[in-house]
Amino acid sequence: MFIAEHLNDYRLDIMCRVLRVTPSGFRSWRRRLLSTRKVEDGHLKLLIENIYDENKGRYGAPRIQAELAAQGRRHSVRRIARLMRALGLYGKTRRQFVKTTDSKHALPVAPNVLERNFTPETSNSVWADDITCIPTKEGWLYLAVTMALFARTMIGWSMSHTMTAELPLSAFNMAVSRRIPPAGVIFHSDRGSQYASHAFQDALKQNEMLCSMSRKGGCWDNAVVESFFDTLKRELVDGCVYRSHEEARQAIFEYVEVYYNRKRRHSSLGYLTPWEAECQATAA
């Protein structure tokens, strides 16, 4: 091992003489080592391909490393990235999409209580909400989601061809029915008219929640949900042409409920899934 690591530093014959090995013996050992590494790389390539395909091409080297580690296989990110390049496999890259916030209204807005504290200590203390749009051949499909920030879990969602206050309210009501939140939960959103509406504000009051809204022009004040939308569109929507609203609905439902919450590993959670992070918090 010493000789192999210092071939560029010292002459082979001198190192072999000092360490009492023959040059031919070293070369034979090195050929066997390279052959073993090649076999291991071939096996690892198969594992990488399986994980990549199971996640529909969404994973890059860090998440594949985390998935392998969960299976008890420890490999460096550099090695996985090298083998992915050899296989022609690449994680999906980021793109920019349409912003949907309508803050030009005369309704009252709330102060920013959250103040970009995106790492609450308990699972049911901070929720965040936002709306985005998905292109289909039948026109835009609007998606509203409610996220529990603790484990980045999607606890409510709703879709519609119109962007009224009923859209996020439906997602919010799903989250309430699933979590039965205690009084005092911080609910953060942007300043959109849907969230500032009387109907939505009444729902927050009925559930004794503390309303928090992003500052004007504060594009990072709701960064976690914005990041989810970026991930959804990069991993699911980009490159797809949905023929109808219903086709898009089914794809989004499968992504959110089956894949994102239960299977997708998050770097912000130490590469746990939201479901695993919630389970660990409950056990603790």
KANORCOR-V931085 format. One record per residue. N is the residue number from 1. RES is the residue in one letter. PHI is phi in degrees with one decimal (* if undefined). Layout:
n->{N;N}
res->{RES;RES}
phi->{PHI;PHI}
This chain:
n->{1;2;3;4;5;6;7;8;9;10;11;12;13;14;15;16;17;18;19;20;21;22;23;24;25;26;27;28;29;30;31;32;33;34;35;36;37;38;39;40;41;42;43;44;45;46;47;48;49;50;51;52;53;54;55;56;57;58;59;60;61;62;63;64;65;66;67;68;69;70;71;72;73;74;75;76;77;78;79;80;81;82;83;84;85;86;87;88;89;90;91;92;93;94;95;96;97;98;99;100;101;102;103;104;105;106;107;108;109;110;111;112;113;114;115;116;117;118;119;120;121;122;123;124;125;126;127;128;129;130;131;132;133;134;135;136;137;138;139;140;141;142;143;144;145;146;147;148;149;150;151;152;153;154;155;156;157;158;159;160;161;162;163;164;165;166;167;168;169;170;171;172;173;174;175;176;177;178;179;180;181;182;183;184;185;186;187;188;189;190;191;192;193;194;195;196;197;198;199;200;201;202;203;204;205;206;207;208;209;210;211;212;213;214;215;216;217;218;219;220;221;222;223;224;225;226;227;228;229;230;231;232;233;234;235;236;237;238;239;240;241;242;243;244;245;246;247;248;249;250;251;252;253;254;255;256;257;258;259;260;261;262;263;264;265;266;267;268;269;270;271;272;273;274;275;276;277;278;279;280;281;282;283;284}
res->{M;F;I;A;E;H;L;N;D;Y;R;L;D;I;M;C;R;V;L;R;V;T;P;S;G;F;R;S;W;R;R;R;L;L;S;T;R;K;V;E;D;G;H;L;K;L;L;I;E;N;I;Y;D;E;N;K;G;R;Y;G;A;P;R;I;Q;A;E;L;A;A;Q;G;R;R;H;S;V;R;R;I;A;R;L;M;R;A;L;G;L;Y;G;K;T;R;R;Q;F;V;K;T;T;D;S;K;H;A;L;P;V;A;P;N;V;L;E;R;N;F;T;P;E;T;S;N;S;V;W;A;D;D;I;T;C;I;P;T;K;E;G;W;L;Y;L;A;V;T;M;A;L;F;A;R;T;M;I;G;W;S;M;S;H;T;M;T;A;E;L;P;L;S;A;F;N;M;A;V;S;R;R;I;P;P;A;G;V;I;F;H;S;D;R;G;S;Q;Y;A;S;H;A;F;Q;D;A;L;K;Q;N;E;M;L;C;S;M;S;R;K;G;G;C;W;D;N;A;V;V;E;S;F;F;D;T;L;K;R;E;L;V;D;G;C;V;Y;R;S;H;E;E;A;R;Q;A;I;F;E;Y;V;E;V;Y;Y;N;R;K;R;R;H;S;S;L;G;Y;L;T;P;W;E;A;E;C;Q;A;T;A;A}
phi->{*;-60.9;-62.4;-61.4;-76.9;-122.2;-61.5;-83.9;-103.3;-134.5;-71.3;-62.0;-65.3;-67.9;-62.4;-64.4;-66.0;-65.4;-90.9;61.0;-129.0;-91.5;-56.7;-66.4;-64.3;-63.8;-63.3;-64.8;-62.5;-67.4;-62.3;-63.9;-62.9;-64.7;-65.9;-62.9;-61.9;-64.3;-64.8;-62.4;-62.3;-63.0;-67.1;-66.3;-60.0;-63.5;-64.1;-62.0;-60.6;-62.1;-65.1;-60.1;-69.8;-60.2;-98.8;56.0;73.2;-88.2;-92.0;-97.4;-59.4;-60.6;-73.6;-65.6;-59.3;-63.9;-66.7;-64.9;-62.3;-64.4;-92.2;86.1;-112.8;-101.8;-141.9;-75.4;-60.9;-61.0;-66.1;-63.4;-62.9;-62.1;-70.0;-64.6;-62.1;-63.3;-86.6;75.1;-105.7;-139.6;-67.9;-71.7;-96.0;-76.8;-140.3;-96.5;-131.2;-70.9;-90.3;-112.2;-66.5;-113.6;-100.3;-89.4;-147.0;-101.6;-76.4;-64.9;-120.5;-96.4;-71.2;-84.0;-78.9;-65.9;53.0;59.5;-86.9;-90.5;-126.4;-63.8;-86.0;-126.6;-72.5;-123.0;-114.1;-139.0;-114.8;-137.8;-140.6;-164.9;-128.9;-139.1;-127.1;-118.6;-76.1;-138.7;-70.6;-94.9;107.5;-65.0;-112.0;-93.2;-121.9;-113.6;-131.6;-118.1;-115.9;-87.2;-65.7;-51.8;-120.0;58.1;-85.9;-81.8;-105.1;-154.4;-156.5;-155.0;-132.9;-160.0;-83.9;-124.6;-112.3;-102.1;-63.3;-65.4;-63.3;-68.8;-64.8;-65.8;-64.1;-62.4;-64.6;-62.5;-63.1;-63.2;-66.7;-80.4;-103.8;44.6;-67.9;-74.0;-66.5;97.0;-63.9;-80.3;-114.7;-109.5;-151.5;-84.1;-92.2;-57.0;-61.7;-63.9;-81.8;-83.4;-62.8;-61.7;-62.7;-72.0;-64.8;-64.0;-64.7;-64.5;-65.0;-62.1;-98.7;53.9;-101.2;-97.6;-78.2;-134.1;-130.2;-61.9;-70.5;-61.4;77.8;-84.9;-67.3;-96.7;-71.4;-126.0;-63.3;-68.3;-71.0;-59.0;-64.5;-61.2;-62.3;-60.6;-65.3;-57.1;-73.5;-69.7;-89.3;-119.4;-84.5;-57.9;91.1;-96.1;-121.9;-81.0;-74.9;-151.6;-60.2;-65.2;-63.2;-66.6;-57.0;-63.7;-65.8;-68.6;-57.5;-62.7;-65.7;-70.6;-79.8;-93.1;-92.6;-61.5;-69.5;-112.7;-122.6;-77.4;-87.5;-109.7;-62.8;-70.9;-106.7;66.8;62.8;-89.1;-84.6;-54.4;-62.8;-64.4;-64.5;-64.6;-64.0;-64.6;-64.7;-64.9;-65.4;-68.9}
